[in-house]
Amino acid sequence: MTPRPVPPRTANGCSTSSPGTEPDDWARDRAQKVFLQIYDRLGPLAELRFRQVLAETDPALADLAAHHDSAKVAALFAALGDRHPAGDTPFEQAAEARRLDEARRR
């Protein structure tokens, strides 16, 4: 199984896109800041709604649900160091197997 290329990430964990895909005057830094503000502000509401939906089938599991704000995501990425997804973890292998299975069904 060959891992798919992983786009580079900024210090805050955001994926960078391919060069040349945005207009020359694209305000990348501003766009990332706005995205992170929206992401952080919606997190608690999304967590609440997710807990409500999950509680319909598994209340105990719903109590464990939590969201990560952008600072937590950045810390998690920093803890990885230079390690990028390489397809060698059980989660990555299961995700790749599922993707291939879905592609075969089409």
C-alpha positions in Angstrom: 0.0 0.0 0.0 1.5 3.3 -1.1 0.6 6.3 1.2 -0.9 9.3 -0.5 1.1 12.5 -0.4 0.3 14.7 2.6 0.2 18.4 2.0 2.6 20.5 4.1 1.2 22.1 7.3 1.6 25.4 8.8 2.7 25.9 12.4 -0.9 25.9 13.6 -1.6 22.6 11.9 -3.5 24.0 8.9 -2.9 22.3 5.6 -1.3 24.5 2.9 -2.6 24.2 -0.5 -0.9 23.7 -3.8 1.1 26.7 -5.0 -0.7 28.7 -7.7 -4.2 27.6 -6.8 -5.2 31.0 -5.3 -5.3 34.4 -6.9 -2.1 36.5 -6.7 -3.8 38.8 -4.2 -5.1 36.0 -2.0 -4.8 37.0 1.7 -3.8 33.5 3.0 -2.8 34.7 6.5 -6.0 36.6 6.9 -8.1 33.7 5.6 -6.4 31.3 8.0 -7.0 33.6 11.0 -10.7 34.0 10.0 -11.0 30.2 9.6 -9.5 29.6 13.0 -11.7 32.2 14.7 -14.8 30.6 13.2 -13.6 27.1 14.0 -12.9 28.0 17.6 -16.2 29.7 18.1 -18.3 26.9 16.6 -16.5 24.2 18.5 -18.5 24.3 21.7 -21.8 24.5 19.8 -20.8 21.6 17.5 -19.8 19.6 20.6 -23.1 20.2 22.2 -25.1 19.2 19.2 -22.9 16.1 18.6 -23.5 15.1 22.3 -27.3 15.5 21.7 -27.3 13.3 18.7 -25.0 10.7 20.2 -26.9 10.6 23.5 -30.0 9.3 21.5 -28.1 6.0 21.0 -25.4 6.0 23.7 -25.6 8.5 26.6 -22.4 7.2 28.2 -20.5 7.7 25.1 -22.0 11.2 24.6 -20.5 12.2 27.9 -17.0 11.5 26.5 -17.4 13.7 23.5 -15.2 16.8 23.3 -13.9 19.2 20.7 -10.4 20.5 20.1 -9.8 24.2 19.6 -7.1 25.4 17.2 -4.6 25.8 20.0 -5.1 22.1 21.0 -4.8 21.0 17.4 -1.6 22.9 17.0 -0.2 21.3 20.2 -1.1 17.9 19.0 0.6 18.5 15.6 3.7 19.9 17.4 3.9 16.8 19.6 4.2 14.7 16.4 7.4 16.5 15.5 8.3 15.7 11.9 6.1 12.7 11.7 3.5 13.0 9.0 0.8 10.3 8.2 2.6 7.5 6.5 -0.1 4.9 6.3 1.6 2.8 9.0 -0.9 3.2 11.9 -3.9 0.9 12.3 -6.2 3.8 11.9 -4.5 4.9 8.6 -4.5 1.3 7.3 -8.2 0.9 8.2 -9.1 4.2 6.5 -7.2 3.3 3.4 -8.8 -0.2 3.3 -12.2 1.4 3.6 -11.4 4.0 0.8 -10.3 1.2 -1.5 -13.4 -0.9 -0.7 -15.7 2.0 -1.5 -13.8 2.7 -4.7 -14.2 -1.0 -5.8 -18.0 -0.8 -5.2 -18.4 2.2 -7.6 
